[in-house]
Amino acid sequence: MDKQIKSHQEIGQEQDLFTFSDLVGSGLPLLTPKGTVLRRTLQRYIEDLLEKQGYEFVTIPHIARKELYEKSGHLEKFSNDMFPVMKAKGREYILKPANCPHHTQLFARKQFSYKDMPQRYAESTTQYRSEQSGELEGLTRVLGLTLDDSHVFARPDQVKDEFRRALEVNRQMIKDFGLKYWIRLSAWDPKNKEKYLGDAKTWEKMQTLMEEILKELKIEYKKVEGEAAFYGPKMDLMVKDSLGKEWQLSTIQVDFNLPERFNLSYINEKGEKVRPIMLHRATFGSYERFLGMIIEHFQGAFPLWLSPVQLVLLPITDGQNEYAQKLLTEFKSSGIRTELDTRSERLQAKIRDATLQKVPFLGIIGKKEIENKTVSVRTREGKDLGPLKISKFLDKLKQEIDKKI
C-alpha cells in the first residue's frame, strides 16, 4: 500500500468526504454522504458518553439579538472575530460567535434550588467566526465551527466533581482514538488586563482552583500565560496524532464572569440567592477540526467502527449479483455500512479500488460462496480470512465495532 503521507484535503477528495464550492464560499465545507457518516458517528459517540455522565441535551438558534452579546461581553472583547450585526425589519441580530450566552438563558428560565444542581446542558451546534480568507484551511480553519458544546451550572462544592466528569469523557476519547496528549492550562496575561472580563482577584481564584484540580487528579500540565478566553482560564487538551503533529482539541473552562453578568442564581439551603459557577466544556473541540485531524491521523484508514463504508461486497461475475444483493440487504439491516460493487470489471480491479478507498473488509462472492452460503473475506491490508459463514462474519464485525478496534 501507498505509504505517502497525505493531507486531510487530499484524502477527503480521494475518499469523497467533503467538498468546497465557490458559490457557497471559502471556509464553508460541504460534507458528502460519506463525510456525514463520519460526522454523525462522532456525534453519536460523544453524545452517548455525555449522556452516561448525566448531561441533558438542548437546542438553541443560530442568531440572537445584539443585546445578548453586549451583556455577555462578546461585542466588547471579541467583535473583531464576529460577523457584523444584521439589521432586519427594525431589529438587530448577530450570527452567534459562541453558544454560552444562549445556554445562560436556558439556566435563567426558572429559579433552581441547590437540590437541582448541577444543571448540565449539551448540544452539537455551529458557531461562526469571521476569519481572514488567507487564514482558512480545509476543515481545520473554517467560518462555521460545530462544537460538541456543553455548559455546566454548579454549586462551588460540585466543581471538582464536574471537572472529573469532563476529564473522564476526554480520557475515554483519547483511549478510543489512540492519541497521545498533554494538558495546557491557559491562563490570563496579567500585563494586559483590559483584554479580559472581571477583576484580578476573580482570575487568580479561578486559576488556582483549576491548578488544584489538576494536581489532585495527578494530571501533568503546563501553564501558559495569555492563552485564556476573555471570560476565564481554560484547560486545553493538546494531542499528538500518528504523524507527530500537535492539535488543540478539548477545552474545559471555569467561568465566574458570565453568571455575574447575566445575574444567574440558585437558592441555597438557607433560602438565599447564590451565584452558580459556570463550566464550559467540549471534547472534540470543533467537529470540523477533529475530522481534519483524524483523517490525517488514520491517513484515511479509519478503524472499523468509524469507517464510512465498513464492508464492500464484490461479486466475481454478474451471475453472483442476486446473491450479493441479498447479502447487502442482510448486512445493512444488521447495522453494517455496506456497499455492493456490481461494475463489469475484473475482480482484481474491484479489489484494487476498494483497497485504495481503504474499506476495512472486502467480501468476495463466487459460485462456491453461493453454494456454501458463505462470503470470502479479505482485509484492506490484503490478509485473506477465507470463506466465512454469514452469521459468523456478522458476529466478527459487530464484536470489532463494539470494541472500537
N, C-alpha and C positions, 0 to 999 in steps of 0.2 A: 504493500500500500504506500501511497504517497506520504512521505514524512515532512514535506514542506510545511512550515508554519504559515497559516493564513489569518488574515484579519476577519473580524466578525462580518464586515461588509462583503468580503469575498465569499465566505461560507454562506451567508444569508442569501446571496444571489444564486449560488450553485444549488442550494437546497430549497430555494423558493420560499424563504421565511418572511421576508419583508421587502418593501419597495418604497421609493420616493417618487413624487410627482411634482413637476414644476408648477402645475396649476394649483396643487394643494399648498405647496411652499416648502422650502428647506427647513429642516429641523422638525418636520411633522411626518414621522414614519407611518406607513400603512402596513399593518400585519396581514399576511396572506392566511388562507385557511390553515396551513401547516404552522406558521408562526403563531397563530391564535391558539392552536392546540398547546403549544409550549406555554404561552401566556396563561391560558386557563388552567393548565396543570399546576403551574406555580401558584396561582391564586387559590385553587382548591387546597393545595398543600399547606400554604401558610394559614388559611382560614381554619383549617382543621386543627392546626397547632394552637392557634389563638383561642378557638372555642374550648379546647381542653384546659386552657389556662383561665377560663372564666370571662373572656371578652364577649361583649354583645355587639351586634352589627347594626350600623346606622347608615343613612343615606343623606347626602347634602347636595345642594345645587352647585353649579359651576360659576355662578356670579353672585354678587352681593352688593348691597348699597355701599356707596363710598364711605358712609359714616362708620360702617363696621371696621374698616381698615384704618380710619382715623383713630378710632377708640383703641384698636389693638396695637397701634404704633407702627404698623407696616408702612403707611404712607409717609410717616416721618423719617423712618430709618432705612426703608427698603425700596423707595419709589423708583430708583434707577433700574431696578430689575423687574419692575411691574409693567404690564401693558397699560396704556393710557385709559383714563376714565371714559366710559361710553355714555353718551347722552341720548336718551330716547324718551319722547313724549313727556318732557319736563322732569325726568328723573335721571339720576346719575348712578351708574353701576360700574363695578370693576370685575374683570375676569380674575378669579381667585388665584393669588400667588401662594397661598397657604391654606390649609384646611382647619388649623387650630381655632381661628376665630369662630367659624361655624360651630365647631364642637363645644365651645364655651356656651353657646346659646342653647344647645341641647341640655347641658347641665343646668342652665338657668331657667329651664321651662317650668320647674317646680321646686319647692323647698324640700331638700333631702335631710333626713335625720342622720346622726352618726352611725345608726344601725344599718343604714342603706349604703354606707361607704365601704369599699371604693366603688365608683362608677367607672366602668371600662368600656370605652366606645372605639370600635374598629371599623374600617372600611377600606376598600381599594378604590381610590378616586384620583382624578387628574387635577394637578395644579399647574399654573402657567407662569413661565419666566421669560422675560424679554431679553434674550441673548443677542449679542452681535452675530451677524451672519458668518463671519470668519471664525467664530468660536464653536460653531455647530459641527458635530462629527458623528455620523452614523447613528447608532442608538444611544451612544454614551453622552452626547450633549445635544439635547432636544429642547423644543419650546414647551412641550407638554409632558410633565413628569407624572406618571401614575404611581402613587405610593401605596404600600400596604401600611396605611397610616393608622395609628392608634393614639388615643389620649386617655389618660387615667386621672381621675379626680379623687384624691386620697386624703385621709387624715395623716398628720405627721407621724403617728406611730405605725402607719401602714407602708410608708415609703420604702423602707428597706426590703420588705417582702415583695413589693411591686417591682423593684429592681431585680430581685431574684427571678421573678416570673419572666420578666422581659429577657434577662440574660439566658434563662433556660431555653426559651424559644430560639434565641440566636445560636446557642451551643448545639442544639439539635440540628439546625440548618447547616451549620459548619460541618457536622459529622456526616449528614446525608449527602452533602455535595463534595466531600473530601477536600476541604480547603484548610489552609494554614492561616492563623490570624494573630493579631495583637490588638490591644485597646489603646486608643488615643484619647486622653482626657483634654478636651478642647476648652481652655479657659479664656477669660476675657483679657484684654490688654489694658491694664490699669493706667497706662500713659495716654490712652485715647478714650476716656470715659464717655465722651459725647456720642460715641458710636452705639452705646447701649442704653437700654431702659433700666430704670431702678438705680438704687444707691449702692455705694461701695460695700456697706455693711451686709446688704442682702446678697450681693455677688459673692463675697467671701464666705458667707454662711452656706450658700448653695454649693460652692466648690469644695468646701471642707466636708460637707455631707457626702458628696459623690466620692471623694477620696477615701472616706471612712468605709463606705460600702465596698469599694474595690479591694481595700486591704482586708476587710472582714471576710470577703469571699475568696481571698488569696488569688486574685486575678492580677497578672502583671500588666502594667500600663506605663505610658509615657505622657507627661503633662506638657502641653504645647500652648503657649500664650498667644492670644489674638485670633484663635480659630473658633471661638464660641459663637452661637447665634446671638442676635442683638437682644434677645429677651432672657437668655440663660446659658450656662455652661452645658456641654454635651459630652457624652461618652460615645465615641465613634468606633465601629468595628472595622478594622483595616485587615484586608485579606490578601493573600498571595495566591495567584492561580498557578496552574501546572507549568506555565511559561516563565514564572518568576515575576510576573507583572503585578504591581500593587494597586488595589482598588479600595475606595472607601464605600462601605455598604451601609450597615445598620447604624442607627443612632438612638441613643436614649438621653433625654434631656429633663432636667428639673427646672420648673418654672414657677417662681413666686409672683412674677410680674403680671401675667395675663389675668389670674384670678383677682388681683388687686384692681386692675384697670376696668374689668367688667363687673366688679363688685359681687363676685361669686361667694356663696356661703352655704354652710350646712349647720344644723342645730346640734350642739353638743349635749352631753349628759346633763348639764345644768340649765338647758333651755336657752343657751346663748348662741348668737350667730358667730360662726368661726370661718375663717378663710380655708378653703382646701388648698393642698399643694397639687399642682398640675404636672404630670409627666407626659412627655411626648416620646413615642417610640415607633420605630419601623425596623424591620428585619432585612428585607432586600434593599431598602432604600427605594429607588425607583425601579419599577419592573423593566423599563427600557434599558437602563444602565446594567441591571443584573442580567438581562438577556444577552446584552453585548458581551458581558464578562463570561457567562457560562458557555456561550457559543465558542469563544476563544479558548476557554479552559478545557473543554472537551474536544476542541477542534472539530465540532460537528458530530462527533461520535458519542451521542448522548447515552446515558445509561437507559436501560430498557424502560423503566417507569416514566421517564421524561421524554422519550423519543416520540416525535410527531407521528411517525409510522413505526410500529413495533415489529411487524411481520409483513413480508410480501410473498404472495403465492405465485409460483412460476410453473405453469403447465408447459410440458415439453412440446406438445403439438395441440392443434385445435381440438383433437379428439378428447382431451382431458379438460376442456373448458367447463363442461357441465358439472363435473365433479368438483372442480376448483371453485365454481360459483357457489355450490352448496357449502363448501368449507369456508368460503369468505363470509357467508351469512352466519355460520356457526361460530366462527372466531369473533366476528363483530358483535354478535348478540351476547357473547361471553365477556365483552368489555375489552377485547384486544384490538388495538388500532391496526387494521389490516388493509392492504391493497392487493389488487389482482392485476397481473401483467399478462394481458391476452394478445399482445402485439405479435405479428407474424415474423418474429425474429428468432435467430438461433438461440438455444438455451444459454450458451456462453456469453452472448451479448446481453441477455437479460440479467445474468448473474453479475456481469461487469457493471451494468448500470445501477443495480440495486446496491452493490458494494460501494460504488462511488457516492451514492446517496447516504451511505453509512447506516442502512437499515439493520438493526441488530440481528434479525433472523430471516432466513430465506427458506421457504417451503417449496421443494421441487416435487412436481407431480407427473408421473408417467403411468404406463399401463399397470406395472406391478403395484404401484401405490393404490390404484383404484381397486385392483383385485383383492389386496390385503387390507383395504380401508386404513391406509397409513398416509404419512407425508414424510418425505426425506428432508431432513433438516440440516442446514448449513449456517454457520455464523458469518458475520461480516468480516471476521478475521480469517475466514477460509477453513475453519475447523468443521469437519464432516461428522455430524452426530448420528448419521444413518437414519433408516426408516423408523418412525415412532407412531404408535397408535395415537389417534387424535386426542383421546381423553388424557393420555399420559403427557402429551406435548402441552395441552392446555394447563394441566396442573403445574408443569415446569414453569411456564410463563407466569402464571398467577403467583407462584411462590417467589420468583425473582422480583416481580413487581412489588409485592408486599414487603420484601426485604430491602427494596430500593437498591438492588445490585446494578 
